[in-house]
Amino acid sequence: MPSNTQDQSNADPTTANSTAESSPADTEKSMSMEELIYGASSFHAIVKPVSLTMLLSSLAVIYINTEQSKAIGENALGVYQVFDIDDDASSATSLGLSLVNALVIVSAIGAMTFVIAWQLSYFNE
């Protein structure tokens, strides 16, 4: 009966090398894991300053605004408010009108951002 060492020495050398090295599927998995780790670390690097900025902005809105500055802000942003929400309106009506107002301002900001990006790409050719 032949021994195991003899069987291994007679084995195809390409098969032996391919099992010793990592396969392309393993390389793809390790690269995707590296990309996942990089993405997670990038996310954590951004979360801290953005959270701090949001916290400071909300505190500034609460503690720095005066009645006069609130009135000026309401007048300036009144252009984007399509619907006025009454205090006696139902919750569903208030929610629906608020969502429409939010959609209007988000659309305006998106359009302005698009125009700025288009101008940068058009004039920097």
C-alpha positions in Angstrom: 0.0 0.0 0.0 1.4 3.4 -0.9 2.0 5.9 1.9 0.5 9.4 2.1 3.8 11.1 1.5 4.2 9.3 -1.8 0.6 10.5 -2.8 1.4 14.1 -1.9 4.7 14.0 -3.9 2.9 12.7 -7.0 0.2 15.4 -6.8 -0.2 18.0 -9.4 2.1 21.0 -8.5 -0.4 23.6 -9.7 -3.0 22.2 -7.4 -0.7 22.3 -4.4 0.3 25.9 -5.1 -3.2 27.0 -5.6 -4.3 25.7 -2.2 -1.3 27.2 -0.5 -2.0 30.7 -1.9 -5.2 32.6 -1.4 -7.8 32.3 -4.1 -9.1 35.4 -6.0 -12.4 35.1 -4.1 -10.5 35.3 -0.8 -8.6 38.4 -2.1 -11.9 40.0 -3.1 -13.3 39.3 0.3 -10.3 40.7 2.1 -10.4 43.8 -0.1 -14.1 44.3 0.6 -13.4 43.9 4.3 -10.6 46.5 4.1 -13.0 48.8 2.3 -15.6 48.3 4.9 -13.1 49.1 7.7 -12.0 52.2 5.8 -15.6 53.3 5.3 -16.4 52.8 9.0 -13.3 54.7 10.1 -14.2 57.5 7.7 -17.7 57.6 9.1 -16.4 57.8 12.6 -14.0 60.6 11.6 -16.8 62.7 10.3 -19.4 62.0 13.0 -17.6 63.8 15.8 -17.2 67.2 14.1 -20.6 67.2 12.5 -22.3 66.3 15.7 -20.4 69.0 17.6 -21.4 71.5 14.9 -25.0 70.5 15.0 -25.1 70.7 18.8 -23.4 74.2 18.8 -25.8 75.4 16.1 -28.9 74.3 18.0 -27.6 75.8 21.2 -26.9 79.1 19.3 -30.5 79.1 17.9 -31.9 78.6 21.4 -29.7 80.9 23.5 -28.4 83.6 21.1 -31.6 84.5 19.1 -33.6 87.5 20.3 -37.2 88.2 19.4 -36.1 90.8 16.9 -33.6 88.3 15.2 -36.4 85.6 15.1 -38.8 88.0 13.4 -36.1 89.0 10.8 -35.4 85.3 10.1 -39.1 84.5 9.7 -39.5 87.3 7.2 -36.5 86.3 5.3 -37.5 82.6 5.1 -41.2 83.4 4.5 -40.5 83.0 0.7 -40.0 79.3 1.2 -43.1 78.8 3.3 -45.9 77.8 0.9 -48.6 77.1 3.6 -49.3 78.9 6.9 -50.1 76.4 9.6 -52.9 77.5 12.0 -52.9 76.5 15.6 -56.5 75.2 15.3 -55.6 72.8 12.4 -55.6 69.1 13.1 -52.4 67.2 13.6 -52.6 65.4 10.3 -53.2 68.7 8.4 -50.3 70.4 10.2 -48.1 67.4 9.5 -49.0 67.4 5.8 -48.5 71.1 5.4 -45.2 71.0 7.3 -44.0 68.2 5.0 -44.9 70.2 1.9 -43.1 73.3 3.3 -40.1 71.1 4.1 -40.1 69.7 0.5 -40.1 73.2 -0.9 -37.1 74.3 1.1 -35.2 71.1 0.5 -35.9 71.4 -3.2 -34.7 75.0 -3.2 -31.5 74.1 -1.5 -30.9 71.2 -3.9 -31.5 73.4 -6.9 -29.0 76.0 -5.6 -26.5 73.3 -4.9 -26.9 71.9 -8.4 -26.5 75.4 -10.0 -23.3 76.0 -8.0 -21.8 72.6 -8.9 -22.8 73.1 -12.5 -21.1 76.5 -12.6 -18.0 75.1 -11.0 -17.7 72.3 -13.5 -18.6 74.6 -16.5 -16.3 77.4 -15.7 -13.3 75.3 -14.6 -12.9 73.4 -17.9 
